[in-house]
Amino acid sequence: MRLCKVENLQLFRIFCVTSLIVCGLITFTCTRYRRLLNLPYEGPTNMTLKDGQTHLFEPVFLDGVFTFSNVCLELLPEPFVDNVHDIGFIVTQRIVIYDNFDLRIGKHRLQIAGPDNHPYNYYDVHFANAPKRPEKMSMASNVAYFVSSRCPGNLHHFIEEEFVPLYSIVRRTNMLCHGADNQIIYPTPKTDYNTFCRNYSKYNEIVRTLHTNDLQDVYYNVPNNTCFRRAVFGSVNLLHERRDVVKHLIHSYNLSRACSHRNARHVTIISRNTRRIINIDDLVRWIKESGFKKRYIRIVEFHKLSIRKQMIAACTSMVIIGINGAGLQWSMLMPRGSHVVEMSWPSKSMPFFFQRFLPAYRLNYHQVELNDVRFNFTSYELRIRNGRKLEQRKRDAMRKAPTTGDLWKWSDAFLHSHELFRTLRNISKSILN
């Protein structure tokens, strides 16, 4: 019996010693690998804004979002050609992170949070075994946000994949403030190829509501020898309430009065220059017959309006109706409880799309499937072939046997009453009764 007690005591001592050793190893390993795992941030937390005020920067540590200090843009010894979106570009700079953490010296591919399944959600960075940057480097006082963007010229992709995640991260880092002069940097350049999609400048003014500076560009176009005391790589939506973005935009554009709930009286039909509604006047008549007053029914060509006027048209609507397209994204600005009707032809090519996004803005979402869809080769040539004309014989062959969903995608629709009227009537009852 006494022997068992002694053995148990020895086992207990061995267990205690082993536990202490394991804990020590874990502590050492975590300390050793702390930045590689993106856990702590050892850079400065106080920053001076453009107006001279001191502000607290809060680093973010998430899966796919990394915070570093001493991030510099340096000239490459030998520039190289990169290929992005089938376009070649000369890369002249590299991203260098000055860090005395000697276990990850050299080049690393930093996979970041960005648009789902986007092939360019990464930055190639170089870790230097040095605690300080070279003296020749100029240190910028603002925060740099290295993000990924799939299609910044398309309103939907811009809002959902770029702006909402970026707004969320800027707010989380406590840099959503006047004078922050935040720097937005991309891994891929703006191109002239497919300007409908790759146009970074189209919605720049919305990005500037995040208190950014004017330089929003690919990383190798940032002035060389520039360093950032604080840099955040990656962006992700962390919002519990998606309408926080709506409030931010309305406040930033000083539209609180224009977008008050009492002004949301209109039924707005989105008219597009491609994927058109052929008999749009019939739609106006059916909306009136469903119970809405004619003076509140309007047809809006969003693509012809300034961003501010597009926002006002959306936030003063109680119903928005349109064929599947990026313009429906503006529905997010309607008051909560409003209605959005997406029309499409999923049996041919165009699946319904916005049911995954617009309900998060507390909107009532409706789908209407259209069946009378008619080819529009002019739209197809503009959007798919960058304006290059099809020969008549190819048009005739495609009419007989469409081999590409893109032809259906850029077609026009002729509406029929039985497709829409029940939906319009139900919306009318829920709003007017």
C-alpha positions as CSV (number, residue, x, y, z in Angstrom):
1,M,0.0,0.0,0.0
2,R,2.8,2.4,0.9
3,L,4.7,1.4,-2.2
4,C,1.6,2.3,-4.3
5,K,1.5,5.8,-2.7
6,V,5.2,6.4,-3.5
7,E,4.7,5.3,-7.1
8,N,1.7,7.5,-7.4
9,L,3.6,10.4,-5.9
10,Q,6.5,9.9,-8.4
11,L,4.1,9.7,-11.3
12,F,2.4,12.9,-10.1
13,R,5.8,14.7,-10.0
14,I,6.7,13.4,-13.4
15,F,3.4,14.6,-14.7
16,C,3.9,18.1,-13.2
17,V,7.5,18.4,-14.6
18,T,6.3,17.2,-18.0
19,S,3.4,19.7,-18.0
20,L,5.8,22.6,-17.1
21,I,8.1,21.6,-19.9
22,V,5.3,21.3,-22.4
23,C,3.8,24.7,-21.3
24,G,7.3,26.3,-21.7
25,L,7.7,24.8,-25.2
26,I,4.3,26.1,-26.2
27,T,5.0,29.5,-24.8
28,F,8.4,29.6,-26.6
29,T,6.9,28.4,-29.9
30,C,4.0,30.9,-29.8
31,T,6.5,33.7,-29.0
32,R,8.8,32.5,-31.7
33,Y,6.0,32.1,-34.3
34,R,3.8,35.0,-33.1
35,R,3.8,37.1,-36.2
36,L,3.8,34.2,-38.6
37,L,0.6,33.2,-36.9
38,N,-0.6,36.8,-37.1
39,L,-1.4,36.9,-33.3
40,P,0.1,40.0,-31.7
41,Y,1.1,43.3,-33.3
42,E,4.3,45.0,-32.0
43,G,4.0,48.2,-34.1
44,P,2.9,51.6,-32.9
45,T,-0.8,52.1,-31.9
46,N,-0.9,55.8,-31.7
47,M,-0.9,57.8,-35.0
48,T,-1.0,61.4,-35.9
49,L,-3.8,62.4,-38.4
50,K,-3.5,65.1,-41.0
51,D,-5.2,67.6,-38.8
52,G,-2.5,67.0,-36.1
53,Q,-4.8,65.0,-33.8
54,T,-3.6,61.8,-32.2
55,H,-5.7,58.7,-32.8
56,L,-5.5,55.1,-31.6
57,F,-4.9,52.4,-34.3
58,E,-6.3,49.0,-33.4
59,P,-4.7,46.1,-35.2
60,V,-6.9,43.3,-36.6
61,F,-6.0,39.6,-36.2
62,L,-8.3,37.3,-38.2
63,D,-8.1,34.4,-40.6
64,G,-6.9,36.0,-43.8
65,V,-6.4,39.5,-42.3
66,F,-2.8,40.4,-41.3
67,T,-1.5,43.5,-39.5
68,F,2.2,44.4,-39.8
69,S,4.4,47.3,-39.1
70,N,7.4,48.7,-41.2
71,V,5.9,47.7,-44.6
72,C,7.9,49.2,-47.4
73,L,7.8,49.4,-51.2
74,E,11.3,48.9,-52.7
75,L,12.6,48.9,-56.3
76,L,13.2,45.4,-57.6
77,P,16.8,44.7,-58.7
78,E,15.3,43.2,-61.9
79,P,11.7,44.1,-62.9
80,F,9.6,41.3,-64.3
81,V,6.4,40.9,-66.4
82,D,3.3,39.8,-64.6
83,N,0.2,38.5,-66.3
84,V,-3.1,39.6,-64.9
85,H,-6.5,39.1,-66.6
86,D,-4.5,38.1,-69.7
87,I,-2.7,41.5,-69.8
88,G,1.1,41.7,-69.2
89,F,2.4,44.4,-66.9
90,I,5.9,45.3,-65.7
91,V,6.3,45.0,-62.0
92,T,9.0,47.3,-60.7
93,Q,8.6,47.1,-56.9
94,R,8.3,44.5,-54.2
95,I,6.7,44.6,-50.7
96,V,9.2,44.3,-47.9
97,I,8.4,43.8,-44.2
98,Y,11.2,44.7,-41.9
99,D,11.1,42.2,-39.1
100,N,13.8,40.6,-36.9
101,F,11.9,37.4,-36.8
102,D,14.5,35.1,-38.4
103,L,12.4,32.0,-39.1
104,R,10.6,33.5,-42.2
105,I,13.2,35.5,-44.0
106,G,12.7,35.8,-47.8
107,K,9.8,35.7,-50.1
108,H,6.4,34.4,-48.9
109,R,3.0,34.3,-50.6
110,L,0.5,35.9,-48.2
111,Q,-3.0,34.5,-48.9
112,I,-5.5,37.1,-47.8
113,A,-9.3,37.3,-47.3
114,G,-11.0,38.7,-50.4
115,P,-13.7,37.9,-53.0
116,D,-14.8,34.2,-53.0
117,N,-12.8,32.0,-55.3
118,H,-10.8,35.0,-56.7
119,P,-7.4,33.8,-58.0
120,Y,-5.6,37.0,-56.9
121,N,-6.3,37.0,-53.2
122,Y,-2.7,37.1,-52.3
123,Y,0.4,39.4,-52.1
124,D,4.0,38.2,-52.5
125,V,5.9,39.8,-49.6
126,H,9.5,39.7,-48.6
127,F,10.5,39.5,-44.9
128,A,13.8,41.2,-44.1
129,N,15.9,40.2,-41.1
130,A,16.2,43.7,-39.7
131,P,14.4,45.5,-36.9
132,K,14.4,48.8,-38.7
133,R,13.9,50.1,-42.3
134,P,16.9,51.6,-44.1
135,E,17.4,55.3,-43.5
136,K,16.7,56.1,-47.2
137,M,13.1,55.1,-46.8
138,S,10.4,57.7,-46.1
139,M,7.9,56.7,-43.4
140,A,4.3,57.5,-44.2
141,S,2.1,58.2,-41.1
142,N,-1.1,56.8,-42.6
143,V,-2.4,53.2,-42.6
144,A,-2.2,51.2,-45.8
145,Y,-4.9,48.6,-46.5
146,F,-3.7,46.0,-49.0
147,V,-6.9,44.5,-50.4
148,S,-8.1,42.3,-53.3
149,S,-10.7,43.4,-55.9
150,R,-12.3,41.3,-58.5
151,C,-14.4,43.7,-60.6
152,P,-14.3,47.3,-59.2
153,G,-16.2,48.8,-62.2
154,N,-19.3,46.7,-61.5
155,L,-21.5,48.2,-58.7
156,H,-22.5,44.9,-57.2
157,H,-19.0,43.4,-57.1
158,F,-17.6,46.8,-55.9
159,I,-20.1,47.0,-53.0
160,E,-20.3,43.5,-51.8
161,E,-16.7,42.3,-52.5
162,E,-14.7,45.4,-51.9
163,F,-16.5,48.2,-50.1
164,V,-18.4,46.4,-47.4
165,P,-15.4,44.3,-46.3
166,L,-13.1,47.3,-46.5
167,Y,-15.5,49.5,-44.6
168,S,-15.7,46.8,-41.9
169,I,-11.9,46.5,-41.5
170,V,-11.3,50.3,-41.5
171,R,-13.9,50.7,-38.8
172,R,-12.5,47.8,-36.8
173,T,-9.0,49.3,-36.9
174,N,-10.6,52.6,-35.6
175,M,-9.5,54.5,-38.7
176,L,-12.9,55.6,-39.9
177,C,-12.2,59.2,-39.0
178,H,-11.5,62.6,-40.6
179,G,-7.9,63.2,-41.4
180,A,-7.0,59.5,-41.4
181,D,-5.7,59.7,-45.0
182,N,-6.0,55.9,-45.4
183,Q,-4.1,54.3,-48.3
184,I,-5.9,51.7,-50.4
185,I,-3.6,49.4,-52.4
186,Y,-4.5,46.6,-54.8
187,P,-2.5,43.5,-56.0
188,T,-3.6,43.9,-59.7
189,P,-3.6,46.9,-61.9
190,K,-6.4,48.8,-63.7
191,T,-6.6,47.7,-67.3
192,D,-8.2,49.0,-70.5
193,Y,-9.3,45.5,-71.2
194,N,-13.0,45.0,-70.2
195,T,-13.4,48.6,-68.9
196,F,-16.9,47.7,-67.6
197,C,-15.2,45.5,-64.9
198,R,-11.6,46.7,-64.4
199,N,-12.4,50.4,-63.9
200,Y,-11.0,51.3,-60.5
201,S,-11.9,55.0,-60.8
202,K,-15.6,54.5,-61.4
203,Y,-16.5,54.3,-57.7
204,N,-13.5,56.0,-56.3
205,E,-15.6,58.7,-54.7
206,I,-17.4,56.0,-52.6
207,V,-14.0,54.6,-51.5
208,R,-13.1,58.1,-50.4
209,T,-15.9,58.1,-47.8
210,L,-13.5,55.8,-45.9
211,H,-11.3,58.9,-45.4
212,T,-8.7,57.7,-48.0
213,N,-6.2,59.7,-50.0
214,D,-6.3,60.0,-53.8
215,L,-3.8,57.3,-54.6
216,Q,-5.7,54.1,-55.0
217,D,-3.6,51.9,-57.2
218,V,-1.6,48.6,-57.6
219,Y,1.2,48.3,-55.1
220,Y,4.0,48.7,-57.6
221,N,2.8,52.2,-58.5
222,V,3.1,53.5,-55.0
223,P,6.1,55.9,-54.9
224,N,9.2,53.8,-54.3
225,N,11.0,53.8,-51.0
226,T,7.7,54.5,-49.2
227,C,7.1,52.7,-45.9
228,F,4.0,52.4,-43.8
229,R,4.2,52.2,-40.0
230,R,1.0,50.2,-40.1
231,A,-0.4,48.0,-42.8
232,V,-3.4,45.7,-42.9
233,F,-3.5,42.9,-45.5
234,G,-6.9,41.5,-46.5
235,S,-10.5,42.5,-45.9
236,V,-13.6,40.7,-44.7
237,N,-17.1,41.6,-43.7
238,L,-17.4,41.7,-39.9
239,L,-20.7,43.5,-39.7
240,H,-23.5,42.3,-37.5
241,E,-25.8,44.8,-39.2
242,R,-25.4,45.3,-42.9
243,R,-27.5,48.5,-42.8
244,D,-24.5,50.2,-41.0
245,V,-23.0,50.5,-44.5
246,V,-26.2,52.2,-45.7
247,K,-26.1,54.7,-42.8
248,H,-22.5,55.4,-43.5
249,L,-23.1,56.2,-47.2
250,I,-26.2,58.3,-46.5
251,H,-24.3,60.3,-43.8
252,S,-21.2,60.7,-46.0
253,Y,-23.2,62.1,-48.9
254,N,-25.2,64.3,-46.6
255,L,-28.5,62.7,-47.7
256,S,-30.2,62.2,-44.3
257,R,-33.0,64.6,-45.2
258,A,-33.4,63.5,-48.8
259,C,-33.4,59.8,-47.7
260,S,-35.9,60.2,-44.9
261,H,-38.5,57.5,-44.7
262,R,-41.4,59.8,-45.6
263,N,-39.7,60.5,-49.0
264,A,-39.7,56.8,-50.0
265,R,-42.8,56.9,-52.1
266,H,-41.8,55.8,-55.5
267,V,-42.0,52.6,-57.5
268,T,-38.8,52.7,-59.6
269,I,-38.2,50.7,-62.7
270,I,-34.6,50.4,-63.7
271,S,-34.1,50.9,-67.4
272,R,-30.8,49.5,-68.8
273,N,-29.0,50.2,-72.1
274,T,-28.3,46.4,-72.3
275,R,-30.6,43.6,-71.1
276,R,-33.5,45.9,-71.7
277,I,-37.2,45.7,-71.0
278,I,-38.7,45.9,-74.5
279,N,-42.3,46.9,-73.5
280,I,-41.5,49.0,-70.5
281,D,-44.7,51.1,-70.9
282,D,-46.8,47.9,-70.3
283,L,-45.0,47.5,-67.0
284,V,-45.9,51.0,-66.0
285,R,-49.5,50.3,-66.8
286,W,-49.6,47.0,-64.8
287,I,-48.0,48.7,-61.8
288,K,-50.7,51.4,-61.9
289,E,-53.4,48.7,-62.3
290,S,-52.0,46.9,-59.2
291,G,-52.9,49.9,-57.1
292,F,-50.0,52.4,-57.2
293,K,-50.6,56.0,-58.1
294,K,-49.1,57.0,-61.5
295,R,-47.4,60.1,-60.2
296,Y,-45.2,57.8,-58.0
297,I,-44.2,55.4,-60.8
298,R,-41.0,56.3,-62.6
299,I,-38.5,54.9,-65.0
300,V,-34.8,55.6,-64.1
301,E,-31.7,55.2,-66.2
302,F,-29.2,54.8,-63.4
303,H,-26.2,54.6,-65.7
304,K,-26.8,58.1,-66.9
305,L,-26.9,59.7,-63.3
306,S,-24.1,60.8,-61.0
307,I,-23.5,58.5,-58.0
308,R,-25.2,61.0,-55.7
309,K,-28.4,61.1,-57.9
310,Q,-28.4,57.3,-58.2
311,M,-28.4,57.1,-54.4
312,I,-31.2,59.6,-54.1
313,A,-33.3,57.7,-56.7
314,A,-32.8,54.5,-54.7
315,C,-33.4,55.8,-51.2
316,T,-36.6,57.6,-52.2
317,S,-38.1,54.3,-53.6
318,M,-40.3,51.9,-51.7
319,V,-40.2,49.4,-54.6
320,I,-37.4,48.8,-57.2
321,I,-38.1,46.6,-60.2
322,G,-35.4,45.6,-62.7
323,I,-33.9,42.8,-64.7
324,N,-30.9,41.0,-63.1
325,G,-28.0,43.5,-63.2
326,A,-25.6,45.5,-61.0
327,G,-28.0,48.4,-60.8
328,L,-30.3,46.4,-58.4
329,Q,-27.5,46.7,-55.8
330,W,-28.7,50.3,-55.2
331,S,-31.8,48.7,-53.6
332,M,-29.8,48.5,-50.5
333,L,-30.4,52.2,-49.9
334,M,-34.2,51.8,-49.7
335,P,-35.7,51.9,-46.2
336,R,-35.9,48.6,-44.4
337,G,-39.0,46.7,-45.3
338,S,-39.1,48.0,-48.8
339,H,-39.5,45.7,-51.8
340,V,-37.2,44.7,-54.6
341,V,-38.2,42.7,-57.7
342,E,-35.5,40.9,-59.7
343,M,-36.6,39.6,-63.1
344,S,-34.5,37.1,-65.0
345,W,-34.5,34.0,-67.2
346,P,-32.8,31.2,-65.3
347,S,-34.1,28.5,-67.6
348,K,-31.9,29.9,-70.4
349,S,-28.9,31.5,-68.8
350,M,-29.5,34.1,-66.1
351,P,-30.0,32.7,-62.7
352,F,-31.5,34.8,-59.9
353,F,-28.7,36.5,-58.1
354,F,-29.6,39.0,-55.5
355,Q,-31.5,36.7,-53.1
356,R,-28.1,36.1,-51.5
357,F,-27.4,39.7,-50.7
358,L,-30.4,42.1,-50.6
359,P,-32.3,40.4,-47.7
360,A,-29.3,41.2,-45.5
361,Y,-30.3,44.9,-45.8
362,R,-33.7,44.1,-44.3
363,L,-35.6,44.2,-47.7
364,N,-38.4,42.1,-49.1
365,Y,-37.0,40.2,-52.1
366,H,-39.2,38.9,-55.0
367,Q,-38.3,36.8,-58.1
368,V,-40.1,36.9,-61.4
369,E,-39.0,34.5,-64.2
370,L,-39.3,35.8,-67.7
371,N,-39.8,33.5,-70.7
372,D,-40.0,35.8,-73.8
373,V,-36.3,36.6,-74.2
374,R,-35.0,38.0,-77.5
375,F,-31.4,38.1,-78.7
376,N,-29.6,41.5,-78.9
377,F,-26.4,41.1,-80.9
378,T,-25.5,44.7,-80.4
379,S,-25.3,44.2,-76.6
380,Y,-23.5,40.9,-77.1
381,E,-20.8,42.6,-79.3
382,L,-20.4,45.5,-76.8
383,R,-20.1,43.5,-73.6
384,I,-18.5,40.2,-74.8
385,R,-16.5,41.2,-77.9
386,N,-15.5,44.7,-76.8
387,G,-17.4,46.2,-79.7
388,R,-16.1,43.9,-82.4
389,K,-18.9,43.1,-84.9
390,L,-20.1,39.6,-85.8
391,E,-20.4,38.5,-89.4
392,Q,-24.0,38.1,-90.5
393,R,-23.5,34.3,-91.1
394,K,-22.3,33.9,-87.6
395,R,-25.3,35.7,-86.2
396,D,-27.6,33.5,-88.2
397,A,-25.9,30.4,-87.0
398,M,-26.1,31.5,-83.4
399,R,-29.8,32.3,-83.7
400,K,-30.5,28.8,-84.9
401,A,-28.4,27.1,-82.2
402,P,-27.1,29.3,-79.4
403,T,-23.9,27.8,-78.2
404,T,-23.0,30.3,-75.5
405,G,-24.9,31.5,-72.4
406,D,-23.4,34.9,-73.0
407,L,-25.8,35.4,-75.9
408,W,-28.8,34.8,-73.7
409,K,-27.2,36.8,-70.9
410,W,-27.1,40.0,-73.0
411,S,-30.6,39.5,-74.5
412,D,-33.7,41.7,-74.0
413,A,-37.0,40.7,-72.5
414,F,-40.6,41.2,-73.5
415,L,-42.8,41.1,-70.4
416,H,-46.2,39.5,-70.1
417,S,-48.8,40.4,-67.5
418,H,-49.3,36.9,-66.1
419,E,-45.6,36.8,-65.2
420,L,-45.7,39.9,-63.0
421,F,-49.1,40.9,-62.0
422,R,-49.6,38.7,-58.9
423,T,-46.3,39.8,-57.5
424,L,-47.1,43.5,-58.1
425,R,-50.5,43.1,-56.6
426,N,-49.1,41.4,-53.4
427,I,-46.6,44.2,-53.0
428,S,-49.3,46.8,-53.5
429,K,-51.5,45.2,-50.8
430,S,-48.6,45.0,-48.3
431,I,-47.7,48.6,-48.7
432,L,-51.0,50.4,-49.3
433,N,-53.3,48.5,-47.0
